[in-house]
């Protein structure tokens, strides 16, 4: 019954029901009218009999007047009736009356001669009582006939018979005819309604189906879909409105798409991580930095089957380190900030609620990696503490020994000279510390002056080797010098600064290498960054550096050996920082490898044909 669910089917059923109701109402009133207006069969026979008796009485008086019977037939024709007058010899006295289509009815059409003999004997008969023939018209309408006797001129005996016949107009026949008429009208109405329904199918349903298909296409993202306008009626206006709506929707979608792309571009270009979630902690929107955080932090603390992550996938929820701040923002509905220490990183988090009609529907978190700032701040604090510590010791010694000299505690010139030598050594140590700090500051700010020129590596390294030969012999440590090529050359290098680098590294190696060990100074050619480079290695056989200290050894004042104290001849704690800055100023790099108990190797890589101005 698919058609009953369509507009055309509903209109079709409605019109058919309306036609049926109208026809039933009309038939009810029409049948009542027929019942009161049309006589029944027996009433018609009685009326004909009375009328026939009156006409027969007058025939005796006006029998010779032929005009009389003609006038009677003309009057009776208004009621679709007529007369036949015959004598006792069965001869028709008046002229026959023609019926429709040229047919002529005689007395034989109504009565048999044997029946008429009864009339001649004085009886009054009708064709429906005696069962005689009942003639029918071409439209199958029956006749009712009555035969009565009339007297002769002398009024002594019966002179013949008057037959009065009339078309049957009974209630039953009229009702049957009306029923047939209503059936024909009903069938015609049904056919016309069906035709009208199919007409509506082309004029209403098809345009509506096109509108539906166009709406489906628009819902699938084809915003350029339009419907053809084939009429100027309400459906045409609906199509025009639909097309206008499609244009407005297309423009709106384009504007939203541009706005979304703009927002996505802004989010992608942000160095801060952005994470948006709903009130249940499900992540809705992130930028690439936020996705990385969710991926890296997603598994922290979610391994427990009954833990906080059991209700959902960790990758789709707020990471566990952010959960306390998230719950606080949801409960208090206000912006909050916090610092998170996660996986050796420090993050500054600002989390604000998102509202929907005064109800918190989610949160947005903006996270910034402040690990470097935190590290620099710690280095600044450590730097101040280390400088204070480094200066406090020589200052205390200067103050103590100078007070001893002022108070004449030293009794002999030798003791006074020894105290003065200590004061001199500590002042030199303070001078080296200040000089190193100034050099390091210049290097870090880019204000260091380098004198680049061509430098042959082999003579340079042999000179450094000779410089430390006496000190190494004094400490019973062997220093070897080797080269992979004899013609290694640095086209742009500052010899004095590179000597400072090797001096710091060899000095550290000598101080941390036990007697009877060996320090190797070697140079070789390497392929680095797509070009030729010189690698200078300083490898000792000392105690080594713990793995946890390796990432920090180039920081200022960092001490891998926490138990080591500096004497008058000790370093300032800034040597490796100065080494790193000088090497990077030559567009090179310095690397370190170390194993506890096996020694440490510092490797310096310098490009052969490049350097910074």
Beta strands, then each sheet from edge to edge (+ up, - down):
strand 1: 81-87
strand 2: 125-126
strand 3: 143-151
strand 4: 158-167
strand 5: 273-278
strand 6: 283-286
strand 7: 336-342
strand 8: 345-356
strand 9: 359-369
strand 10: 453-456
strand 11: 478-483
strand 12: 489-493
strand 13: 518-528
strand 14: 531-539
strand 15: 589-595
strand 16: 599-607
sheet 1: 1+ 4- 3+ 2-
sheet 2: 6+ 5- 9+ 8- 7+
sheet 3: 10+ 12-
sheet 4: 11+ 13+ 14- 16+ 15-
end
